[in-house]
Amino acid sequence: MSALAYGIQLPVQSQSTIYAEPWEATAGPADLTAIARTADRAGFAYIASCDHVAIPRRLASAMSTVWYDPVATLAFLAGVTERVRLLSHVAIVGLRHPLLTAKQYATLDHLGGGRLILGVGAGHVPEEFAALGVDFEHRGAVLDESIDALRAALGPEEFPEHHGKLHDFEGLGQKPRPAQEHVPIWVGGSSPAAVRRAALKGDGWLPQGDPRDRLPEQIARLRRLREEAGVAGVLTIGAITEPLYVGAPAWDVGRRTLTGPPDALAESLRAYRAMGVHQIQVRFRCRSRTELTDQMAAFGADVAPHL
């Protein structure tokens, strides 16, 4: 059985009160650069960035309005890293025409040397869709067709072709093409519709915080749906772990946080691999950028070899 890959959704670039640490409020580009370089050195499979265009006042106190643009953020960090892959977790691709999305992400993949993973999701903020003139109620169907259109637009053809209910294009060339022959599309979400979409249309699945006890049922459903539909190929199954702290914390990291020596953390995390998970997304409790990069380095050096 292969080792678990591990990635991280970057701090700073999205600052929901659910997960942001206090130090992130005054952090910026230099911090993101240091964290991305640490991920590159410490063997992280990917760094990830979220996507929201605008947050309504009614949600701003919980979600905050700090949401960096994922294309700009990942392109910036592509220039200061060499190996780590660049994941949108997740891009709300239904908010934009597929040719626009393809132009942005193909350029990112070209400039980054073929490191893009396009994570996509349906979105959940009605006001965001209304402001951009996109149908919120039918966003699932919009996403379904957007994935099909993006498969064409991010493929090898200079003049991609797609004919659907919402989008219709041919005879329009786009260069640069992605550096990869096949850009992986990972589908985010844990609703029945999202799981079905991941099974039938995705190269990977990004769950939305399913707890450990729910994952086996979800994974079994993914496999069953793919088998019934005759979908071939490997589906990269992900999981978001509990918050982590390598070692014995000298401060209150919260009761849900997994702490302890590297071998104990690795033993706990290997349970994800036993369920059929291929990659875990980790988040570390930390009080500063330095504490975070120290935790990431310790994880890569001391925990990862046991995964």
C-alpha positions as CSV (number, residue, x, y, z in Angstrom):
1,M,0.0,0.0,0.0
2,S,1.4,3.4,-1.0
3,A,2.1,6.1,1.6
4,L,-0.5,8.8,2.3
5,A,0.2,12.1,0.4
6,Y,-0.3,15.2,2.5
7,G,-1.2,18.7,1.5
8,I,-2.2,22.0,3.1
9,Q,-4.8,24.7,2.5
10,L,-2.8,27.8,2.9
11,P,-3.5,30.1,5.9
12,V,-3.8,33.9,5.4
13,Q,-5.5,33.6,1.9
14,S,-8.8,32.8,3.5
15,Q,-9.7,33.9,7.0
16,S,-13.0,32.3,8.1
17,T,-13.4,32.5,11.8
18,I,-14.0,28.7,11.8
19,Y,-10.3,28.0,11.2
20,A,-8.2,31.2,11.0
21,E,-5.6,31.8,13.7
22,P,-5.3,35.4,15.2
23,W,-1.8,36.0,13.7
24,E,-3.2,35.7,10.2
25,A,-5.0,39.0,10.4
26,T,-1.8,41.0,9.9
27,A,0.0,38.5,7.7
28,G,0.6,39.0,4.0
29,P,2.7,38.0,0.9
30,A,6.0,37.4,2.8
31,D,4.2,34.9,5.1
32,L,2.6,33.1,2.3
33,T,5.9,32.9,0.5
34,A,7.7,31.4,3.5
35,I,4.9,28.9,4.1
36,A,4.8,27.8,0.5
37,R,8.6,27.3,0.4
38,T,8.4,25.3,3.6
39,A,5.7,23.1,2.0
40,D,7.9,22.6,-1.1
41,R,10.9,21.5,1.1
42,A,8.9,19.4,3.5
43,G,7.4,17.1,0.9
44,F,3.8,18.5,0.9
45,A,1.9,17.2,-2.2
46,Y,0.1,20.5,-2.7
47,I,-0.7,24.0,-1.4
48,A,-4.3,25.1,-1.8
49,S,-6.2,28.4,-2.1
50,C,-10.0,29.0,-1.8
51,D,-12.3,31.0,-4.0
52,H,-14.9,33.7,-3.1
53,V,-15.6,36.8,-5.2
54,A,-17.5,38.8,-2.6
55,I,-19.0,38.2,0.8
56,P,-22.3,39.7,1.8
57,R,-22.6,41.7,5.0
58,R,-24.8,39.0,6.7
59,L,-22.0,36.5,6.5
60,A,-19.0,38.8,6.9
61,S,-18.7,38.4,10.7
62,A,-18.3,34.6,10.4
63,M,-16.6,34.2,7.0
64,S,-14.7,37.5,7.0
65,T,-14.1,39.3,3.7
66,V,-10.5,38.1,3.3
67,W,-10.5,35.7,0.4
68,Y,-7.5,36.0,-1.9
69,D,-8.1,35.2,-5.6
70,P,-6.9,31.6,-6.1
71,V,-5.4,32.1,-9.6
72,A,-3.4,35.2,-8.5
73,T,-2.3,33.5,-5.3
74,L,-1.2,30.2,-6.8
75,A,0.5,32.0,-9.7
76,F,2.4,34.2,-7.2
77,L,3.5,31.1,-5.2
78,A,4.3,29.1,-8.3
79,G,7.1,31.6,-8.9
80,V,8.7,30.9,-5.5
81,T,8.3,27.1,-5.4
82,E,9.6,24.3,-7.6
83,R,7.9,21.0,-6.8
84,V,4.7,21.4,-4.8
85,R,1.4,21.2,-6.7
86,L,-1.0,24.1,-6.9
87,L,-4.6,23.3,-5.9
88,S,-7.7,25.4,-6.1
89,H,-9.8,24.2,-3.1
90,V,-12.2,24.9,-4.5
91,A,-12.8,27.2,-7.5
92,I,-16.4,28.1,-7.9
93,V,-16.1,27.6,-11.7
94,G,-19.8,28.1,-12.3
95,L,-19.4,31.8,-11.6
96,R,-17.3,32.3,-14.7
97,H,-17.5,31.3,-18.4
98,P,-15.4,28.1,-18.9
99,L,-13.2,29.8,-21.5
100,L,-12.3,32.5,-19.0
101,T,-11.5,29.9,-16.3
102,A,-9.5,27.8,-18.8
103,K,-7.5,30.9,-19.9
104,Q,-6.6,31.7,-16.3
105,Y,-5.8,28.2,-15.1
106,A,-4.1,27.0,-18.4
107,T,-1.7,30.0,-18.0
108,L,-1.1,29.1,-14.4
109,D,-0.3,25.6,-15.3
110,H,2.0,26.7,-18.1
111,L,3.9,29.2,-15.9
112,G,4.1,26.7,-13.0
113,G,5.5,23.9,-15.1
114,G,2.5,21.6,-15.0
115,R,1.6,21.6,-11.3
116,L,-2.1,22.6,-11.3
117,I,-4.8,20.5,-9.8
118,L,-8.2,22.2,-10.5
119,G,-10.5,21.7,-7.5
120,V,-14.0,22.7,-8.3
121,G,-17.2,23.2,-6.2
122,A,-20.8,24.4,-6.5
123,G,-20.6,27.4,-4.1
124,H,-23.0,28.3,-1.3
125,V,-23.5,32.1,-1.2
126,P,-26.6,33.2,-3.1
127,E,-25.6,36.9,-3.2
128,E,-22.4,36.1,-4.9
129,F,-24.2,34.4,-7.7
130,A,-26.8,37.1,-8.0
131,A,-24.2,39.8,-8.3
132,L,-22.5,38.0,-11.2
133,G,-25.8,37.1,-12.9
134,V,-25.5,33.3,-12.4
135,D,-28.3,31.0,-11.5
136,F,-27.8,29.9,-7.8
137,E,-30.8,27.5,-7.6
138,H,-29.4,25.4,-10.5
139,R,-25.7,25.7,-9.6
140,G,-25.3,22.0,-9.5
141,A,-26.3,21.6,-13.2
142,V,-24.1,24.7,-14.0
143,L,-21.2,23.0,-12.3
144,D,-21.8,19.7,-14.2
145,E,-21.6,21.3,-17.5
146,S,-18.8,23.6,-16.5
147,I,-16.7,20.5,-15.7
148,D,-17.4,19.1,-19.2
149,A,-16.6,22.4,-20.8
150,L,-13.4,22.7,-18.8
151,R,-12.3,19.2,-19.8
152,A,-12.4,20.3,-23.4
153,A,-10.9,23.8,-22.8
154,L,-8.0,22.5,-20.7
155,G,-7.3,19.6,-23.0
156,P,-4.6,19.4,-25.7
157,E,-6.5,21.2,-28.5
158,E,-5.7,24.7,-29.4
159,F,-9.3,25.2,-30.6
160,P,-11.4,23.4,-28.0
161,E,-15.0,22.5,-28.7
162,H,-18.0,22.2,-26.4
163,H,-21.7,22.2,-27.2
164,G,-24.0,22.3,-24.2
165,K,-27.2,23.8,-22.8
166,L,-25.4,26.7,-21.1
167,H,-22.1,27.1,-23.1
168,D,-21.4,26.6,-26.7
169,F,-18.0,27.3,-28.3
170,E,-15.8,26.1,-31.1
171,G,-13.3,27.7,-33.5
172,L,-11.8,29.9,-30.7
173,G,-8.1,29.3,-30.0
174,Q,-6.4,29.6,-26.6
175,K,-2.7,29.6,-26.0
176,P,-0.7,28.9,-23.9
177,R,-2.0,25.4,-23.4
178,P,-1.5,23.7,-20.0
179,A,1.9,22.2,-19.5
180,Q,0.1,18.9,-18.4
181,E,-1.5,16.7,-21.0
182,H,-4.3,16.1,-18.5
183,V,-5.1,18.6,-15.8
184,P,-6.6,16.7,-12.9
185,I,-10.1,17.9,-11.8
186,W,-10.9,17.2,-8.2
187,V,-14.6,17.7,-7.1
188,G,-15.3,19.2,-3.7
189,G,-18.3,18.7,-1.4
190,S,-19.9,16.0,0.7
191,S,-23.6,16.2,-0.2
192,P,-25.1,13.3,-2.2
193,A,-25.0,15.4,-5.3
194,A,-21.3,16.4,-4.8
195,V,-20.3,12.8,-4.1
196,R,-22.1,11.6,-7.3
197,R,-20.4,14.4,-9.3
198,A,-17.0,13.4,-8.0
199,A,-17.6,9.7,-8.8
200,L,-18.8,10.3,-12.3
201,K,-16.9,13.4,-13.4
202,G,-13.9,13.8,-11.2
203,D,-10.3,12.6,-11.1
204,G,-10.4,13.2,-7.3
205,W,-12.8,13.9,-4.4
206,L,-12.3,16.7,-1.8
207,P,-14.7,16.1,1.1
208,Q,-16.0,19.0,3.0
209,G,-14.9,18.0,6.5
210,D,-16.5,14.6,6.8
211,P,-15.5,13.1,10.2
212,R,-13.7,9.8,10.3
213,D,-16.7,7.7,11.1
214,R,-18.5,9.0,8.0
215,L,-15.7,8.5,5.5
216,P,-16.0,4.8,4.9
217,E,-19.6,5.1,3.8
218,Q,-18.8,8.0,1.5
219,I,-15.9,6.1,-0.1
220,A,-18.0,3.0,-0.6
221,R,-20.6,5.1,-2.3
222,L,-18.0,6.7,-4.6
223,R,-16.7,3.3,-5.6
224,R,-20.1,1.9,-6.2
225,L,-21.2,4.8,-8.3
226,R,-18.1,4.6,-10.5
227,E,-18.5,0.8,-10.9
228,E,-22.2,1.1,-11.8
229,A,-21.4,3.8,-14.4
230,G,-18.4,1.9,-15.8
231,V,-16.0,4.8,-15.0
232,A,-12.4,3.7,-15.4
233,G,-9.3,5.1,-13.8
234,V,-8.1,5.9,-10.3
235,L,-10.1,8.4,-8.3
236,T,-7.9,10.2,-5.8
237,I,-9.8,10.2,-2.5
238,G,-9.0,12.9,0.0
239,A,-9.8,13.7,3.6
240,I,-9.4,16.7,5.9
241,T,-7.8,15.6,9.1
242,E,-8.4,16.9,12.6
243,P,-6.2,19.9,13.6
244,L,-2.7,18.8,14.3
245,Y,0.2,19.7,16.6
246,V,3.5,17.8,16.4
247,G,4.8,17.2,19.9
248,A,3.5,18.3,23.3
249,P,2.0,21.8,23.0
250,A,2.7,24.3,25.8
251,W,-0.6,26.1,25.2
252,D,-4.3,25.1,24.7
253,V,-4.6,23.8,21.2
254,G,-8.2,22.6,21.7
255,R,-9.6,19.2,22.6
256,R,-10.2,18.1,19.0
257,T,-6.5,18.6,18.0
258,L,-4.4,15.5,17.5
259,T,-1.1,16.0,19.5
260,G,1.8,13.9,20.5
261,P,5.1,12.4,19.3
262,P,5.5,11.8,15.6
263,D,5.0,8.0,15.7
264,A,1.7,8.4,17.6
265,L,0.4,11.0,15.1
266,A,1.4,8.8,12.2
267,E,-0.4,5.8,13.7
268,S,-3.6,7.8,14.1
269,L,-3.3,9.2,10.5
270,R,-2.7,5.8,9.0
271,A,-6.3,5.0,9.8
272,Y,-7.2,7.2,6.8
273,R,-5.1,5.1,4.5
274,A,-6.8,2.0,5.8
275,M,-10.2,3.5,4.8
276,G,-9.0,4.0,1.2
277,V,-7.9,7.6,1.4
278,H,-5.0,8.6,-0.9
279,Q,-4.3,12.2,0.4
280,I,-4.9,14.0,3.6
281,Q,-5.2,17.8,4.0
282,V,-3.6,18.9,7.2
283,R,-3.9,22.0,9.3
284,F,-1.7,22.9,12.2
285,R,-2.6,24.9,15.3
286,C,-0.1,27.7,15.6
287,R,0.4,31.2,17.1
288,S,2.7,32.6,14.5
289,R,4.1,32.0,11.0
290,T,7.3,30.6,12.6
291,E,5.4,28.1,14.7
292,L,3.5,27.0,11.6
293,T,6.6,26.5,9.5
294,D,8.3,24.7,12.3
295,Q,5.3,22.4,12.6
296,M,5.2,21.8,8.9
297,A,8.9,21.0,8.8
298,A,8.5,18.6,11.8
299,F,5.6,16.9,10.1
300,G,7.5,16.4,6.9
301,A,10.7,15.1,8.6
302,D,9.3,13.1,11.5
303,V,5.6,12.1,10.8
304,A,5.5,11.7,7.0
305,P,8.1,8.9,6.8
306,H,5.7,6.7,8.9
307,L,2.6,7.3,6.7
